[in-house]
Amino acid sequence: MEFNDVIRKRTATRKFSNKKISQEDIEKILEAGNLAPTAKNLQPQFIYVVVSLEGLEKIDKITPCRYNAQCCLLVCSDKDKAFHKDEHSTFEIDATIVATHIVLEATNLSIDSTWIEAFDKNEAKNIFEIDDNLEPVCIINLGYKTDDCPENPMHNQRKNINEMIKYI
């Protein structure tokens, strides 16, 4: 798919079918995340690939937003490995760049996704037994939308580009 098509097609899916993603496609998506730039190339990201019934049930315990996705990526970042300067850390920024690469590659492969920030991060750390140095940042739902999945009514509503830029 052309990149221009990818960035225009990508939207949040809120009703996934039971169709599973192939292991090959999961690996391509994860590789795209691995290629994402991070501060000082420290690569603090760590991703839990949740595909088992038991794991998906755990996702359901921390968010109501799985929407029946058959694959969820719990994107975390290692606070100890991320770049730090004074009181600033790039752990969240690095993880979100990785997650962006993931959703764009999924779209490129005609796989639908949803970026979930609304989840109980403390409970995620507890039920997935995540080390203290790792911080959950987002969940990326992956799968194939159902035929009756409603389109996001605001997907193509964008402010005029002149409202968000200023040439200096």
C-alpha positions as CSV (number, residue, x, y, z in Angstrom):
1,M,0.0,0.0,0.0
2,E,1.3,3.5,-0.7
3,F,2.2,5.5,2.4
4,N,-0.2,8.2,1.5
5,D,-3.0,5.6,1.5
6,V,-1.8,4.1,4.8
7,I,-2.0,7.4,6.7
8,R,-5.4,8.2,5.2
9,K,-6.9,4.7,5.7
10,R,-5.8,4.1,9.3
11,T,-8.6,4.5,11.8
12,A,-9.7,3.2,15.2
13,T,-11.7,-0.1,14.8
14,R,-14.2,-0.8,17.5
15,K,-15.7,-4.1,16.4
16,F,-13.3,-6.9,15.5
17,S,-14.2,-10.3,14.0
18,N,-12.9,-13.6,15.4
19,K,-10.5,-14.0,12.5
20,K,-6.9,-14.4,13.7
21,I,-3.9,-12.7,12.3
22,S,-1.2,-14.9,10.8
23,Q,2.1,-15.3,12.8
24,E,3.9,-13.9,9.8
25,D,1.9,-10.7,9.8
26,I,2.3,-10.3,13.6
27,E,6.1,-10.6,13.1
28,K,6.0,-8.0,10.3
29,I,4.1,-5.6,12.6
30,L,6.5,-6.2,15.4
31,E,9.5,-5.6,13.1
32,A,8.0,-2.3,12.1
33,G,7.9,-1.4,15.8
34,N,11.5,-2.6,16.2
35,L,12.6,-0.2,13.4
36,A,11.1,2.8,15.1
37,P,13.5,5.5,16.2
38,T,14.0,6.1,19.9
39,A,16.0,8.7,21.8
40,K,19.7,8.0,21.5
41,N,18.7,4.7,20.0
42,L,18.3,3.2,23.5
43,Q,15.3,1.1,22.4
44,P,13.6,0.9,25.8
45,Q,10.4,-0.7,24.3
46,F,9.1,-4.1,25.4
47,I,6.0,-5.6,24.0
48,Y,3.7,-8.3,25.4
49,V,2.0,-10.1,22.5
50,V,-1.3,-11.2,23.9
51,V,-3.1,-13.9,21.7
52,S,-4.1,-16.6,24.1
53,L,-7.6,-16.8,25.5
54,E,-6.2,-16.5,29.0
55,G,-4.2,-13.4,28.0
56,L,-7.1,-11.8,26.2
57,E,-9.3,-12.3,29.3
58,K,-6.6,-10.4,31.3
59,I,-6.8,-7.6,28.8
60,D,-10.6,-7.5,29.4
61,K,-9.9,-7.1,33.1
62,I,-7.9,-3.9,32.6
63,T,-10.0,-2.2,29.8
64,P,-13.4,-2.4,28.3
65,C,-11.9,-1.4,24.9
66,R,-10.6,-4.7,23.4
67,Y,-13.6,-4.8,21.1
68,N,-13.1,-8.6,20.5
69,A,-9.6,-8.1,19.0
70,Q,-7.9,-11.5,18.8
71,C,-4.4,-10.0,19.2
72,C,-3.4,-7.2,21.6
73,L,0.0,-5.7,22.0
74,L,0.7,-4.3,25.4
75,V,3.4,-1.8,24.6
76,C,5.7,-1.0,27.6
77,S,8.8,1.0,28.0
78,D,11.8,0.4,30.3
79,K,12.1,3.5,32.4
80,D,15.7,2.5,33.4
81,K,16.9,2.1,29.8
82,A,15.2,5.2,28.3
83,F,17.1,8.4,27.8
84,H,17.0,10.7,30.9
85,K,18.1,14.3,31.3
86,D,17.5,16.1,34.6
87,E,13.9,15.4,35.4
88,H,12.9,14.4,31.9
89,S,12.6,10.8,30.5
90,T,11.7,9.8,27.0
91,F,10.2,6.4,28.0
92,E,6.7,7.3,26.9
93,I,7.7,9.2,23.8
94,D,9.8,6.2,22.6
95,A,7.0,3.8,23.2
96,T,4.4,5.9,21.4
97,I,6.8,6.2,18.4
98,V,7.1,2.4,18.4
99,A,3.3,2.1,18.7
100,T,2.8,4.4,15.7
101,H,5.0,2.3,13.5
102,I,3.0,-0.7,14.6
103,V,-0.4,0.7,13.7
104,L,0.9,2.0,10.4
105,E,2.4,-1.3,9.4
106,A,-0.8,-3.1,10.5
107,T,-2.8,-0.8,8.2
108,N,-0.3,-1.4,5.4
109,L,-1.1,-5.1,5.8
110,S,-4.9,-4.4,5.8
111,I,-5.1,-5.3,9.5
112,D,-7.3,-3.0,11.6
113,S,-6.2,-1.6,14.9
114,T,-7.2,0.5,17.9
115,W,-4.9,2.5,20.1
116,I,-6.0,2.1,23.7
117,E,-4.7,4.4,26.4
118,A,-7.7,3.9,28.7
119,F,-6.6,0.9,30.8
120,D,-5.6,0.3,34.3
121,K,-1.8,0.4,34.1
122,N,-1.3,-0.7,37.7
123,E,-3.6,-3.7,37.3
124,A,-1.8,-4.5,34.0
125,K,1.5,-4.6,35.8
126,N,0.0,-6.9,38.5
127,I,-1.8,-9.4,36.3
128,F,0.9,-9.6,33.6
129,E,3.6,-9.7,36.3
130,I,5.4,-6.8,34.6
131,D,8.8,-5.8,36.2
132,D,8.9,-2.6,38.1
133,N,11.3,-1.0,35.5
134,L,8.7,-1.5,32.7
135,E,5.9,0.9,32.4
136,P,2.8,0.0,30.3
137,V,2.1,2.9,27.9
138,C,-0.7,1.7,25.5
139,I,-2.5,-1.4,24.2
140,I,-2.7,-1.8,20.4
141,N,-5.7,-4.0,19.4
142,L,-5.1,-5.8,16.1
143,G,-7.4,-7.8,13.9
144,Y,-10.0,-7.5,11.2
145,K,-13.1,-5.4,11.6
146,T,-16.5,-7.0,11.2
147,D,-18.7,-6.2,8.2
148,D,-21.0,-4.3,10.4
149,C,-18.3,-2.3,12.2
150,P,-19.4,1.3,12.2
151,E,-17.1,3.8,10.6
152,N,-15.6,6.4,12.8
153,P,-17.8,9.4,12.0
154,M,-15.0,11.8,12.8
155,H,-12.2,10.0,10.9
156,N,-12.1,12.5,8.0
157,Q,-12.9,15.6,10.0
158,R,-9.7,17.6,10.2
159,K,-9.0,21.2,11.0
160,N,-7.6,23.3,8.3
161,I,-3.9,22.8,8.1
162,N,-3.3,26.5,8.4
163,E,-4.8,26.3,12.0
164,M,-1.9,24.1,13.1
165,I,1.1,25.6,11.4
166,K,3.1,28.8,11.4
167,Y,6.0,29.4,9.1
168,I,8.8,31.3,10.8
